[in-house]
Amino acid sequence: MPEPHTRSYYAATVNVATDYPELSGSERCDVAIIGGGFSGVATALSLAERGYDVVVIEQNKIGWGATGRNGGQLINGVAGAKRIRRRNGESVEDLLWEMGWQGHQIIEERVEKYGIQCDLKYGYLEVAIKPRHMRAIEEDLEYYQRRGIGDDVRLVSRNELPDIIGTDTYLGGLINNKNGHLHPLNLCIGEAQAAAELGVRFYEGTEVLDIHYGDKPVVRTATGNVESNTVVVAGNAYHHLDPQRFSGLIFPAGSFIIATEPLTEAEVAEINPLDLAVCDLNNVLDYFRLSADKRMIFGGRCNYSGRVPNSIKKSMLPRLLKIYPQLASKRIDYSWGGNMGVVINRVPLIRRWEKNVFSAMGYSGHGVNMTHLAGDILADAIAGSFERLDVFDRIEHFRVPFGRWFGNQVVALGMLYYRMKDLL
Ligand SMILES: Cc1cc2nc3c(=O)[nH]c(=O)nc-3n(C[C@H](O)[C@H](O)[C@H](O)COP(=O)(O)OP(=O)(O)OC[C@H]3O[C@@H](n4cnc5c(N)ncnc54)[C@H](O)[C@@H]3O)c2cc1C
């Protein structure tokens, strides 16, 4: 049975509730996209803007997966950049830098062009918990200066931080005014509306059951099928299609968020007067920001068991209060979690599997910008231009044998290693 949106702050504050029909009968199109999250919807809009006839099939609601549940932090960079550099050589450096901002540009343009109300704001602060994080921040600063955006970033000392984020938890940080935050579900729904106006046909409550490969691949659902020239698989951590091809490559990792009642003006002035999105530099990190109506949206924790904690609130609240004991009396209005798609080497599966079958998924927790980049890369590739796709397609991926359960244990062990590193 199709599921409604999880009971998040985002679902409670959508500009419009989508109500696309279930697929019924046979359809034909240029490109059939499986999955109605950022990857699927951003790709559909990029293709529709280039004149393609597109169908998007979503098993639940548009933005139901990680897209409608995430921290809303818009952060530059390309997931898996280290590995990409190693495989493609230093010549890819400029392209990586450019690609690291292309998702932002696409989002900005769409918000402007289609009038999407998604609370897009600029200002992002990465904070250091360990001295080595401070060294990493200083290296980032140097890199940004070399790249010519020194005016948009600012190193923040330990002494300054309490005035900026109302806590003395951190050793220092880096403000980056080109990154920011937004309401992800409203962005995704707004993009879907824009795509629908350009002719994209959306189906909700329609699970794709399988893909028949061939010159004209067909995706089949319980109530119909879509024949196309090209298929894009964008089901991320929530899809189970074609296990021979996809299993062992991408694993679901749970992350959890709580949202308080709106803070008072005085509290906002104390804890986040610049309205920054904040993220620490641990491998298993905490991230937080204020919503448009000034709730503290606080996320973190990560598990690979597929289990949701008995109480997300009980699991997350102590972490919030460690940083902000002054919020102890605040009511928690929402708590939710979601699965992100993690790839072992962190390089997203932006790939061409057959001449006419592509995928866009597995951003390892760094997907708000990357999904939009992926959509643009796939639209280019479908139109015959492969330069950016090849950068990802060249990467070899390790496939964990013995199915998803075993794979998750392997990834969990890997994460345990990183968690231990965080503790040291
Ligand atoms: C709690 C949380 C916090 C996060 N915070 C951030 C953040 O602050 N910043 C950031 O950059 N990234 C963040 N991420 C990661 C980011 O949300 C994701 O990388 C991004 O949303 C992935 O989008 P997607 O479209 O690929 O996947 P999803 O949004 O998961 O969409 C996949 C869709 O495919 C559908 N689907 C699957 N199988 C089928 C099928 N067989 N038939 C039809 N439909 C199917 C699903 O129902 C789902 O709607 C976070 C993730 C989580 C879970």
The ligand as an ORCA input file, in Angstrom:
! r2SCAN-3c Opt
* xyz 0 1
  C      17.467     12.378      7.828
  C      18.274     12.807      6.640
  C      18.953     14.013      6.677
  C      19.687     14.446      5.563
  N      20.230     15.686      5.584
  C      20.827     16.182      4.460
  C      21.247     17.540      4.414
  O      21.030     18.317      5.342
  N      21.880     17.961      3.291
  C      22.105     17.137      2.227
  O      22.716     17.557      1.235
  N      21.645     15.855      2.215
  C      20.996     15.368      3.297
  N      20.492     14.090      3.298
  C      20.614     13.292      2.072
  C      19.566     13.710      1.015
  O      18.315     13.851      1.606
  C      19.490     12.653     -0.090
  O      20.792     12.434     -0.608
  C      18.591     13.036     -1.242
  O      17.340     13.491     -0.798
  C      18.405     11.819     -2.135
  O      17.354     12.061     -3.044
  P      16.857     10.862     -3.962
  O      15.805     11.383     -4.848
  O      18.036     10.232     -4.618
  O      16.299      9.773     -2.962
  P      14.899      9.766     -2.144
  O      14.514     11.130     -1.757
  O      15.025      8.748     -1.079
  O      13.863      9.324     -3.245
  C      13.770      8.026     -3.765
  C      12.310      7.836     -4.141
  O      12.188      6.669     -4.946
  C      10.979      6.049     -4.626
  N      11.067      4.650     -5.054
  C      11.935      3.703     -4.626
  N      11.711      2.537     -5.255
  C      10.672      2.735     -6.102
  C       9.966      1.913     -7.004
  N      10.293      0.617     -7.171
  N       8.938      2.446     -7.719
  C       8.607      3.764     -7.580
  N       9.234      4.598     -6.700
  C      10.270      4.096     -5.989
  C      10.869      6.215     -3.119
  O       9.553      6.062     -2.670
  C      11.429      7.608     -2.918
  O      10.427      8.608     -2.884
  C      19.782     13.612      4.399
  C      19.128     12.383      4.378
  C      18.367     11.981      5.477
  C      17.644     10.673      5.416
*
